[in-house]
Amino acid sequence: MSNYRLILASGSPRRKEILENQGIPFEVVKSGREEKTKETIPQKVVRDLSEQKALDVYDQIQGRRNVIILSADTVVAKDGEILGKPEDEEDAVRMLTLLQGSMHEVYTGVTLLLCAEDVKTIHIQEKTEVTMYPMTEEEIRSYVSSGEPMDKAGAYAIQGKCAVFVEKINGDYNNVVGLPVAAVYQELKRNGIDLR
């Protein structure tokens, strides 16, 4: 690895697993900031929220140099409506009913803060299109009752029990999971940093 130390500004087990699978060393510093934005366009929402988290962690580690803070935010969008994490089981059923049998988009915004003598900010936007097979109400409710959808944007996990309902994707699979690691790696490489 380069002389930079990577800090993941997220407690997401899925993002941690993606980095671990690539053999990228990192430490976790969670943002304690409440996620709020006035933006309504998916690309702007994820950019704004990921930047807020990165800046919060930057404040926490003030003074450390040669670190890269990586934060990400993911939303699902269907016909212009942003679907975040469901509020309850009925909300999860509503979201999955919207998504079944059609195509939707998954957007992830990544903010990278390269902290050396100065701080350089890099924003990455990734979009993946996901098409789902039709699902019956019984299938939707059975999936929701598993508990898996409750902390996921759009109320599903592509890497979990919902995989059997995903017909196809157009774009980066890892983006749907929550971190477009290839785009992050390539962007850092362009900046002379090899994380592995």
N, C-alpha and C positions, 0 to 999 in steps of 0.2 A: 504493500500500500504506500501511498504518498505520505508525506509528513503531516498530512491533515488527519484529524480524528473526527469521525462521523458521529453526530448526535441526532438521534431520531426523536423528534418532538411529538411523540405519540405513544399512547399506551396500547394501541391496537395490536392484538396478537397476530392478526393477519399480515400487517405491515412488517412486524418483527420477523415472521416466518419467511416472507419473501426475501428479506435481506440475508437472513441466515442461510437460506437455500443457495444463495450466490457466494457464500463464504466471505461476505463483507463484514468486517469487524465494526461494531458500533456500540454506543451506550444509549440508554433511554433517559430523557429528561422530559417529563410530561408538562404540557401547558396546563395551567390552572384557570385559564381565561374562559369565561362563558362565551359560547359561540353565538354571536349576533352579527347580522349584516342587514343593510338597507337595500342591497342589490337584489334583483329579481331574475336576472338572466343567468342561467346555470354556469356558464363559463366565468362570469364575474363573481358569482357567489363563491365558487370553489377557490378562485384566486384570492379573494378578500379574506376568507376564513383561514386558508393555509398561511397567508402572510401574517394574520393576527397571531396565530399559534407560534410561528417562527419568531416573531418579535418578542412575544412573552418569554419564550425560552432564552432568547438573547439577553433579555433583562436579568434572567435568573443566573446566567453564567458570565455576567459582565466581567470583562477583563481577561477572559481566556482567549488565547490566540491559536492560530493554526487549527481551527475547528470548522466543520461544515455543519450547519443546522439544517436538517431536512424535515419539512412538515408537509402534510398532504391533507386534502379534504376531498371527499367523493360524494357526489349526488347522482341520483337517477332522475331522468326527466322523460315525461311522456306527454306529447302534444303541448309542450310549453309549461306543463305543471311540474314543479320540483317535488320529488318524493324523497324526503329525508328518512330518518328512523321513525318507525311507527310509534304512535303515542300509546296504543294498546292493541289487543288482539283484533278488535273490530276494524281498527285503522289498517292493520296489516292485511286483513281480508279485503278491504276496499282497494288497497294498492295492488295486490296480486290479481284482483278481478280486472283492474285497469290494464295490467301488463300482459295477462294471459292471451295467447293467440295473436300476438302482434309484436311489432318492433318498438324498442325504446332506446334511449341513449344513456350511457354512463359517462359522466364527466369527472375527471380528477384534476385538481389544481395542485401543483407542487411548488413550494417556495424553498429555495436553497439560499442560505446566507453563508458566504465564504468569508470567514473572519480571520484576517491576518493583520497587517498594519492598518488597512482600511477594511470596510465591510462592503462586499459586492453582493448584490441581490440578483438572483436568477429566477424567473418564473417559467414554469412548464405547464402547458395545457394538453390534456389528452382526452380524446373522445372515442368510445367504443360503442358500436351498435349491437344490441342483443335482441334476437328474435326468440320468442317463447312459443312452445306448443300450446294448444288450447288446454285449459285445466277445468275440471268440473268444480262445482262449489264444494263437494265432498273432499276432493283432492286438496283444494286450497285450505279448507278448515283443518284437515288432517296435518298438513304441513305447518300451519300456524300453531297448532297445539303442540308441536314438537319443541316450540320455544326458540328455534333457530332464527326466525326472521326478526326477532324483537330488537336487536341492536344493529341491524343492517339497513343501510340506505336502500329504499325501494322494497324493503321487507323480504329480501331473499339473499342467499349465499350461493354464488355460482359454483363454489368449490365444495358445497355441502349437499344436503338432501335435495336441493332444488335442481341439481345438475340434470336429473332425468326429464326436466321440463324445458331445458334450453335447447332449442333447435339449431341455432347457429349464432356465431358472433362475427362481426366485421371489425377488426382492430386488435388491440393488445388485451389478452386474457387477464394479465396481472393488473391491468388498469381497472377491470371490473372487480377484482378482489380488493383493490384499494391503493395500489402503488405501481405506476408504470415504470418499473425498475430499469428497463432497457433505455427508455428516454432519459432517465436520470443519469445512468451510466455514460451514455453517449454525450450528454451535455457537459458533464464534468470532464470527460476525456477531451472535449473541445477546449476546455479551460486548463488543460495540462495536468489534470488530476486523475489518477488511476486508483480507484478505491480497493481493487483487489490486489 
